[in-house]
Amino acid sequence: MDCGGVFVKYVLFIFNILFVICGILLITFGSIMVSSIKDFSNVGETFTANSVAIIILVLGCLIFLIAFMGCCGAIRENACCLTTYSSVMMVLLVGQLALIIYVWIDHVQIQQSLEKIVQTIWDQRKSDSLLLDTLQRSFKCCGKKSYIDYVSTSFPGSCCDSPSNGTCSIKQVIDRPGCLAAVDSFWDTNVNIIKYAGLGVTAIELVAFIFGCCLANQTRNVQRRQNY
């Protein structure tokens, strides 16, 4: 293998080693989150409460497996492994690019959909309070529009950081925004981060795809020459 091939091989290997480490960190973080959340009475409630942690855990596993495949393919110069790795990276690249374009074009509609979800969670609070409690803890909010939505002198324990006997006093919730405003603020703050960070990751995936294809092709050519 020439100098260019060796360079591509080790750049691809180091690149995927970093992603293996990221995958392990995400798996560890997700596992800690899952173990720190209390058990619930059924699978549905457990999944709802652990949804973010489970997504992080699954994402960590996927990143680990794909990056490990890239590492093995690069260091062992395995054309089959590198081709599979490149194909997976291409699928991820196209899917992620489509998602970024969707967020870029329809970010207002996505925000409206998030508001509808908050409305639905609020409407179902009497039959299923777990979702509302999870929302209020995650976004540090209280009520749909404000704490006044609770016609009471006491508020759910999810409305503050240090509830007493499972409830919060008005002093603890008076500065908390409503969940609609909190979700809107979160989306407005992070939508540009999602778009530009997504483009950055897509660019990295494109480089990994090109390097993987080049190394796989060069490895096949070396194998062909050895057979003659």
Phi and psi restraints in degrees (value plus and minus 20) as a CYANA .aco file:
   2 ASP   PHI     -94.7   -54.7
   2 ASP   PSI     158.4   198.4
   3 CYS   PHI     -81.5   -41.5
   3 CYS   PSI     -59.7   -19.7
   4 GLY   PHI     -81.7   -41.7
   4 GLY   PSI     -61.3   -21.3
   5 GLY   PHI     -86.0   -46.0
   5 GLY   PSI     -60.4   -20.4
   6 VAL   PHI     -84.1   -44.1
   6 VAL   PSI     -61.3   -21.3
   7 PHE   PHI     -81.0   -41.0
   7 PHE   PSI     -68.5   -28.5
   8 VAL   PHI     -80.8   -40.8
   8 VAL   PSI     -61.6   -21.6
   9 LYS   PHI     -78.7   -38.7
   9 LYS   PSI     -69.1   -29.1
  10 TYR   PHI     -98.1   -58.1
  10 TYR   PSI     -50.7   -10.7
  11 VAL   PHI     -83.8   -43.8
  11 VAL   PSI     -64.8   -24.8
  12 LEU   PHI     -84.0   -44.0
  12 LEU   PSI     -58.8   -18.8
  13 PHE   PHI     -85.2   -45.2
  13 PHE   PSI     -67.6   -27.6
  14 ILE   PHI     -84.7   -44.7
  14 ILE   PSI     -61.8   -21.8
  15 PHE   PHI     -75.9   -35.9
  15 PHE   PSI     -66.0   -26.0
  16 ASN   PHI     -96.9   -56.9
  16 ASN   PSI     -47.7    -7.7
  17 ILE   PHI     -80.8   -40.8
  17 ILE   PSI     -62.8   -22.8
  18 LEU   PHI     -82.0   -42.0
  18 LEU   PSI     -59.7   -19.7
  19 PHE   PHI     -93.2   -53.2
  19 PHE   PSI     -50.3   -10.3
  20 VAL   PHI     -81.4   -41.4
  20 VAL   PSI     -64.4   -24.4
  21 ILE   PHI     -82.5   -42.5
  21 ILE   PSI     -63.0   -23.0
  22 CYS   PHI     -81.0   -41.0
  22 CYS   PSI     -62.0   -22.0
  23 GLY   PHI     -81.2   -41.2
  23 GLY   PSI     -63.5   -23.5
  24 ILE   PHI     -83.5   -43.5
  24 ILE   PSI     -61.4   -21.4
  25 LEU   PHI     -83.3   -43.3
  25 LEU   PSI     -62.5   -22.5
  26 LEU   PHI     -85.1   -45.1
  26 LEU   PSI     -60.8   -20.8
  27 ILE   PHI     -82.0   -42.0
  27 ILE   PSI     -63.9   -23.9
  28 THR   PHI     -83.6   -43.6
  28 THR   PSI     -66.9   -26.9
  29 PHE   PHI     -82.6   -42.6
  29 PHE   PSI     -65.1   -25.1
  30 GLY   PHI     -82.6   -42.6
  30 GLY   PSI     -60.1   -20.1
  31 SER   PHI     -84.2   -44.2
  31 SER   PSI     -61.0   -21.0
  32 ILE   PHI     -83.7   -43.7
  32 ILE   PSI     -61.4   -21.4
  33 MET   PHI     -82.9   -42.9
  33 MET   PSI     -63.8   -23.8
  34 VAL   PHI     -83.3   -43.3
  34 VAL   PSI     -64.1   -24.1
  35 SER   PHI     -91.0   -51.0
  35 SER   PSI     -43.5    -3.5
  36 SER   PHI    -105.8   -65.8
  36 SER   PSI     -34.3     5.7
  37 ILE   PHI    -110.5   -70.5
  37 ILE   PSI     114.7   154.7
  38 LYS   PHI     -83.6   -43.6
  38 LYS   PSI     138.1   178.1
  39 ASP   PHI     -95.2   -55.2
  39 ASP   PSI     127.2   167.2
  40 PHE   PHI    -135.5   -95.5
  40 PHE   PSI     155.2   195.2
  41 SER   PHI     -96.0   -56.0
  41 SER   PSI     -42.7    -2.7
  42 ASN   PHI    -164.0  -124.0
  42 ASN   PSI     151.5   191.5
  43 VAL   PHI     -84.7   -44.7
  43 VAL   PSI     -59.5   -19.5
  44 GLY   PHI     -80.1   -40.1
  44 GLY   PSI     -66.5   -26.5
  45 GLU   PHI     -86.3   -46.3
  45 GLU   PSI     -59.7   -19.7
  46 THR   PHI     -82.7   -42.7
  46 THR   PSI     -64.0   -24.0
  47 PHE   PHI     -85.1   -45.1
  47 PHE   PSI     -61.3   -21.3
  48 THR   PHI     -81.1   -41.1
  48 THR   PSI     -67.9   -27.9
  49 ALA   PHI     -88.1   -48.1
  49 ALA   PSI     -50.6   -10.6
  50 ASN   PHI    -122.4   -82.4
  50 ASN   PSI      -7.8    32.2
  51 SER   PHI     -76.6   -36.6
  51 SER   PSI     -66.3   -26.3
  52 VAL   PHI     -83.6   -43.6
  52 VAL   PSI     -64.6   -24.6
  53 ALA   PHI     -82.8   -42.8
  53 ALA   PSI     -59.6   -19.6
  54 ILE   PHI     -87.5   -47.5
  54 ILE   PSI     -61.0   -21.0
  55 ILE   PHI     -81.3   -41.3
  55 ILE   PSI     -63.8   -23.8
  56 ILE   PHI     -81.8   -41.8
  56 ILE   PSI     -61.4   -21.4
  57 LEU   PHI     -84.8   -44.8
  57 LEU   PSI     -66.6   -26.6
  58 VAL   PHI     -85.3   -45.3
  58 VAL   PSI     -62.9   -22.9
  59 LEU   PHI     -81.3   -41.3
  59 LEU   PSI     -61.7   -21.7
  60 GLY   PHI     -81.1   -41.1
  60 GLY   PSI     -62.0   -22.0
  61 CYS   PHI     -84.3   -44.3
  61 CYS   PSI     -63.0   -23.0
  62 LEU   PHI     -83.6   -43.6
  62 LEU   PSI     -66.1   -26.1
  63 ILE   PHI     -81.2   -41.2
  63 ILE   PSI     -62.6   -22.6
  64 PHE   PHI     -81.6   -41.6
  64 PHE   PSI     -68.1   -28.1
  65 LEU   PHI     -84.9   -44.9
  65 LEU   PSI     -65.1   -25.1
  66 ILE   PHI     -85.7   -45.7
  66 ILE   PSI     -65.4   -25.4
  67 ALA   PHI     -86.4   -46.4
  67 ALA   PSI     -57.6   -17.6
  68 PHE   PHI     -84.3   -44.3
  68 PHE   PSI     -59.3   -19.3
  69 MET   PHI     -82.0   -42.0
  69 MET   PSI     -61.5   -21.5
  70 GLY   PHI     -84.9   -44.9
  70 GLY   PSI     -60.6   -20.6
  71 CYS   PHI     -81.0   -41.0
  71 CYS   PSI     -69.7   -29.7
  72 CYS   PHI     -82.7   -42.7
  72 CYS   PSI     -64.0   -24.0
  73 GLY   PHI     -83.0   -43.0
  73 GLY   PSI     -59.9   -19.9
  74 ALA   PHI     -90.5   -50.5
  74 ALA   PSI     -70.3   -30.3
  75 ILE   PHI     -92.6   -52.6
  75 ILE   PSI     -50.8   -10.8
  76 ARG   PHI    -113.9   -73.9
  76 ARG   PSI     -25.0    15.0
  77 GLU   PHI      34.0    74.0
  77 GLU   PSI      29.2    69.2
  78 ASN   PHI    -115.9   -75.9
  78 ASN   PSI      91.6   131.6
  79 ALA   PHI     -84.0   -44.0
  79 ALA   PSI     -59.6   -19.6
  80 CYS   PHI     -84.1   -44.1
  80 CYS   PSI     -65.9   -25.9
  81 CYS   PHI     -84.2   -44.2
  81 CYS   PSI     -61.4   -21.4
  82 LEU   PHI     -87.5   -47.5
  82 LEU   PSI     -57.6   -17.6
  83 THR   PHI     -85.4   -45.4
  83 THR   PSI     -62.6   -22.6
  84 THR   PHI     -83.2   -43.2
  84 THR   PSI     -63.5   -23.5
  85 TYR   PHI     -80.1   -40.1
  85 TYR   PSI     -66.4   -26.4
  86 SER   PHI     -83.0   -43.0
  86 SER   PSI     -58.8   -18.8
  87 SER   PHI     -84.2   -44.2
  87 SER   PSI     -64.1   -24.1
  88 VAL   PHI     -83.7   -43.7
  88 VAL   PSI     -62.1   -22.1
  89 MET   PHI     -83.3   -43.3
  89 MET   PSI     -55.8   -15.8
  90 MET   PHI     -86.5   -46.5
  90 MET   PSI     -61.8   -21.8
  91 VAL   PHI     -83.1   -43.1
  91 VAL   PSI     -65.3   -25.3
  92 LEU   PHI     -82.1   -42.1
  92 LEU   PSI     -62.2   -22.2
  93 LEU   PHI     -81.8   -41.8
  93 LEU   PSI     -68.5   -28.5
  94 VAL   PHI     -84.5   -44.5
  94 VAL   PSI     -64.2   -24.2
  95 GLY   PHI     -83.0   -43.0
  95 GLY   PSI     -63.0   -23.0
  96 GLN   PHI     -88.8   -48.8
  96 GLN   PSI     -58.8   -18.8
  97 LEU   PHI     -84.4   -44.4
  97 LEU   PSI     -61.1   -21.1
  98 ALA   PHI     -82.9   -42.9
  98 ALA   PSI     -59.9   -19.9
  99 LEU   PHI     -85.2   -45.2
  99 LEU   PSI     -61.5   -21.5
 100 ILE   PHI     -84.2   -44.2
 100 ILE   PSI     -63.0   -23.0
 101 ILE   PHI     -82.1   -42.1
 101 ILE   PSI     -61.4   -21.4
 102 TYR   PHI     -82.0   -42.0
 102 TYR   PSI     -65.5   -25.5
 103 VAL   PHI     -84.1   -44.1
 103 VAL   PSI     -59.9   -19.9
 104 TRP   PHI     -83.9   -43.9
 104 TRP   PSI     -62.9   -22.9
 105 ILE   PHI    -101.5   -61.5
 105 ILE   PSI     -61.8   -21.8
 106 ASP   PHI    -131.7   -91.7
 106 ASP   PSI      12.3    52.3
 107 HIS   PHI     -84.2   -44.2
 107 HIS   PSI     -51.0   -11.0
 108 VAL   PHI     -88.7   -48.7
 108 VAL   PSI     -63.2   -23.2
 109 GLN   PHI     -84.7   -44.7
 109 GLN   PSI     -56.1   -16.1
 110 ILE   PHI     -84.2   -44.2
 110 ILE   PSI     -61.5   -21.5
 111 GLN   PHI     -82.2   -42.2
 111 GLN   PSI     -61.2   -21.2
 112 GLN   PHI     -84.9   -44.9
 112 GLN   PSI     -56.6   -16.6
 113 SER   PHI     -85.6   -45.6
 113 SER   PSI     -59.3   -19.3
 114 LEU   PHI     -82.8   -42.8
 114 LEU   PSI     -58.9   -18.9
 115 GLU   PHI     -85.4   -45.4
 115 GLU   PSI     -57.7   -17.7
 116 LYS   PHI     -85.5   -45.5
 116 LYS   PSI     -56.3   -16.3
 117 ILE   PHI     -84.4   -44.4
 117 ILE   PSI     -63.0   -23.0
 118 VAL   PHI     -81.3   -41.3
 118 VAL   PSI     -63.0   -23.0
 119 GLN   PHI     -80.5   -40.5
 119 GLN   PSI     -64.2   -24.2
 120 THR   PHI     -83.4   -43.4
 120 THR   PSI     -63.8   -23.8
 121 ILE   PHI     -81.5   -41.5
 121 ILE   PSI     -60.7   -20.7
 122 TRP   PHI     -86.0   -46.0
 122 TRP   PSI     -62.0   -22.0
 123 ASP   PHI     -85.1   -45.1
 123 ASP   PSI     -47.7    -7.7
 124 GLN   PHI    -117.7   -77.7
 124 GLN   PSI      -7.1    32.9
 125 ARG   PHI     -82.5   -42.5
 125 ARG   PSI     -50.5   -10.5
 126 LYS   PHI     -96.1   -56.1
 126 LYS   PSI     -52.1   -12.1
 127 SER   PHI    -110.3   -70.3
 127 SER   PSI     -46.6    -6.6
 128 ASP   PHI    -168.7  -128.7
 128 ASP   PSI      71.6   111.6
 129 SER   PHI    -102.4   -62.4
 129 SER   PSI     -32.4     7.6
 130 LEU   PHI     -81.7   -41.7
 130 LEU   PSI     -63.2   -23.2
 131 LEU   PHI     -83.6   -43.6
 131 LEU   PSI     -63.0   -23.0
 132 LEU   PHI     -85.6   -45.6
 132 LEU   PSI     -61.0   -21.0
 133 ASP   PHI     -81.7   -41.7
 133 ASP   PSI     -62.2   -22.2
 134 THR   PHI     -83.1   -43.1
 134 THR   PSI     -62.5   -22.5
 135 LEU   PHI     -82.6   -42.6
 135 LEU   PSI     -66.5   -26.5
 136 GLN   PHI     -87.1   -47.1
 136 GLN   PSI     -55.9   -15.9
 137 ARG   PHI     -90.5   -50.5
 137 ARG   PSI     -61.9   -21.9
 138 SER   PHI     -87.1   -47.1
 138 SER   PSI     -61.7   -21.7
 139 PHE   PHI    -122.8   -82.8
 139 PHE   PSI     -15.6    24.4
 140 LYS   PHI      30.9    70.9
 140 LYS   PSI      33.4    73.4
 141 CYS   PHI    -146.1  -106.1
 141 CYS   PSI     151.8   191.8
 142 CYS   PHI    -166.9  -126.9
 142 CYS   PSI     100.6   140.6
 143 GLY   PHI      59.7    99.7
 143 GLY   PSI     153.4   193.4
 144 LYS   PHI     -93.3   -53.3
 144 LYS   PSI     -76.6   -36.6
 145 LYS   PHI    -122.2   -82.2
 145 LYS   PSI     -51.4   -11.4
 146 SER   PHI    -189.5  -149.5
 146 SER   PSI     155.8   195.8
 147 TYR   PHI     -82.7   -42.7
 147 TYR   PSI     -38.5     1.5
 148 ILE   PHI     -85.4   -45.4
 148 ILE   PSI     -39.3     0.7
 149 ASP   PHI     -81.6   -41.6
 149 ASP   PSI     -44.7    -4.7
 150 TYR   PHI    -107.4   -67.4
 150 TYR   PSI      88.0   128.0
 151 VAL   PHI    -100.5   -60.5
 151 VAL   PSI      57.4    97.4
 152 SER   PHI    -185.8  -145.8
 152 SER   PSI     142.0   182.0
 153 THR   PHI    -110.9   -70.9
 153 THR   PSI     -30.2     9.8
 154 SER   PHI    -142.3  -102.3
 154 SER   PSI     133.9   173.9
 155 PHE   PHI    -149.1  -109.1
 155 PHE   PSI     136.8   176.8
 156 PRO   PHI     -76.2   -36.2
 156 PRO   PSI     130.4   170.4
 157 GLY   PHI     -81.2   -41.2
 157 GLY   PSI     -40.4    -0.4
 158 SER   PHI     -96.7   -56.7
 158 SER   PSI     -27.0    13.0
 159 CYS   PHI    -103.1   -63.1
 159 CYS   PSI     -30.3     9.7
 160 CYS   PHI    -163.4  -123.4
 160 CYS   PSI     150.3   190.3
 161 ASP   PHI    -101.3   -61.3
 161 ASP   PSI     -49.3    -9.3
 162 SER   PHI    -150.7  -110.7
 162 SER   PSI      55.2    95.2
 163 PRO   PHI     -88.3   -48.3
 163 PRO   PSI     132.7   172.7
 164 SER   PHI    -134.4   -94.4
 164 SER   PSI      98.9   138.9
 165 ASN   PHI      36.6    76.6
 165 ASN   PSI      16.5    56.5
 166 GLY   PHI      60.3   100.3
 166 GLY   PSI     -14.2    25.8
 167 THR   PHI    -152.1  -112.1
 167 THR   PSI     145.2   185.2
 168 CYS   PHI    -139.9   -99.9
 168 CYS   PSI     128.1   168.1
 169 SER   PHI    -107.3   -67.3
 169 SER   PSI     146.6   186.6
 170 ILE   PHI     -83.8   -43.8
 170 ILE   PSI     -50.1   -10.1
 171 LYS   PHI     -85.0   -45.0
 171 LYS   PSI     -50.7   -10.7
 172 GLN   PHI    -100.0   -60.0
 172 GLN   PSI     -41.5    -1.5
 173 VAL   PHI    -132.0   -92.0
 173 VAL   PSI     -27.4    12.6
 174 ILE   PHI     -82.4   -42.4
 174 ILE   PSI     -48.5    -8.5
 175 ASP   PHI    -113.9   -73.9
 175 ASP   PSI     -20.1    19.9
 176 ARG   PHI    -101.2   -61.2
 176 ARG   PSI     114.5   154.5
 177 PRO   PHI     -95.5   -55.5
 177 PRO   PSI     144.0   184.0
 178 GLY   PHI     -90.8   -50.8
 178 GLY   PSI     139.0   179.0
 179 CYS   PHI     -88.6   -48.6
 179 CYS   PSI     -51.6   -11.6
 180 LEU   PHI     -80.7   -40.7
 180 LEU   PSI     -67.7   -27.7
 181 ALA   PHI     -85.9   -45.9
 181 ALA   PSI     -57.7   -17.7
 182 ALA   PHI     -86.9   -46.9
 182 ALA   PSI     -61.9   -21.9
 183 VAL   PHI     -87.7   -47.7
 183 VAL   PSI     -61.9   -21.9
 184 ASP   PHI     -80.9   -40.9
 184 ASP   PSI     -63.8   -23.8
 185 SER   PHI     -83.6   -43.6
 185 SER   PSI     -61.5   -21.5
 186 PHE   PHI     -81.6   -41.6
 186 PHE   PSI     -65.3   -25.3
 187 TRP   PHI     -85.9   -45.9
 187 TRP   PSI     -65.6   -25.6
 188 ASP   PHI     -80.8   -40.8
 188 ASP   PSI     -56.2   -16.2
 189 THR   PHI     -92.8   -52.8
 189 THR   PSI     -56.2   -16.2
 190 ASN   PHI    -124.2   -84.2
 190 ASN   PSI     -29.9    10.1
 191 VAL   PHI     -83.0   -43.0
 191 VAL   PSI     -60.8   -20.8
 192 ASN   PHI     -89.2   -49.2
 192 ASN   PSI     -55.8   -15.8
 193 ILE   PHI     -81.9   -41.9
 193 ILE   PSI     -64.1   -24.1
 194 ILE   PHI     -80.4   -40.4
 194 ILE   PSI     -64.5   -24.5
 195 LYS   PHI     -86.9   -46.9
 195 LYS   PSI     -71.5   -31.5
 196 TYR   PHI     -96.8   -56.8
 196 TYR   PSI     -55.2   -15.2
 197 ALA   PHI     -86.2   -46.2
 197 ALA   PSI     -58.2   -18.2
 198 GLY   PHI     -81.9   -41.9
 198 GLY   PSI     -61.2   -21.2
 199 LEU   PHI     -83.9   -43.9
 199 LEU   PSI     -59.3   -19.3
 200 GLY   PHI     -82.8   -42.8
 200 GLY   PSI     -65.5   -25.5
 201 VAL   PHI     -85.1   -45.1
 201 VAL   PSI     -58.5   -18.5
 202 THR   PHI     -81.9   -41.9
 202 THR   PSI     -59.6   -19.6
 203 ALA   PHI     -83.2   -43.2
 203 ALA   PSI     -61.7   -21.7
 204 ILE   PHI     -84.0   -44.0
 204 ILE   PSI     -61.9   -21.9
 205 GLU   PHI     -84.0   -44.0
 205 GLU   PSI     -56.2   -16.2
 206 LEU   PHI     -84.2   -44.2
 206 LEU   PSI     -63.3   -23.3
 207 VAL   PHI     -82.2   -42.2
 207 VAL   PSI     -64.1   -24.1
 208 ALA   PHI     -82.9   -42.9
 208 ALA   PSI     -59.6   -19.6
 209 PHE   PHI     -82.7   -42.7
 209 PHE   PSI     -67.1   -27.1
 210 ILE   PHI     -83.7   -43.7
 210 ILE   PSI     -65.9   -25.9
 211 PHE   PHI     -82.3   -42.3
 211 PHE   PSI     -61.4   -21.4
 212 GLY   PHI     -82.6   -42.6
 212 GLY   PSI     -63.5   -23.5
 213 CYS   PHI     -84.2   -44.2
 213 CYS   PSI     -64.1   -24.1
 214 CYS   PHI     -82.5   -42.5
 214 CYS   PSI     -64.6   -24.6
 215 LEU   PHI     -88.3   -48.3
 215 LEU   PSI     -58.4   -18.4
 216 ALA   PHI     -84.0   -44.0
 216 ALA   PSI     -62.5   -22.5
 217 ASN   PHI     -85.6   -45.6
 217 ASN   PSI     -62.5   -22.5
 218 GLN   PHI     -86.4   -46.4
 218 GLN   PSI     -58.0   -18.0
 219 THR   PHI     -84.1   -44.1
 219 THR   PSI     -60.9   -20.9
 220 ARG   PHI     -83.4   -43.4
 220 ARG   PSI     -61.9   -21.9
 221 ASN   PHI     -82.8   -42.8
 221 ASN   PSI     -60.5   -20.5
 222 VAL   PHI     -83.5   -43.5
 222 VAL   PSI     -61.9   -21.9
 223 GLN   PHI     -85.1   -45.1
 223 GLN   PSI     -58.4   -18.4
 224 ARG   PHI     -83.6   -43.6
 224 ARG   PSI     -63.8   -23.8
 225 ARG   PHI     -82.9   -42.9
 225 ARG   PSI     -55.9   -15.9
 226 GLN   PHI     -88.7   -48.7
 226 GLN   PSI     -46.1    -6.1
 227 ASN   PHI    -100.2   -60.2
 227 ASN   PSI     -35.8     4.2
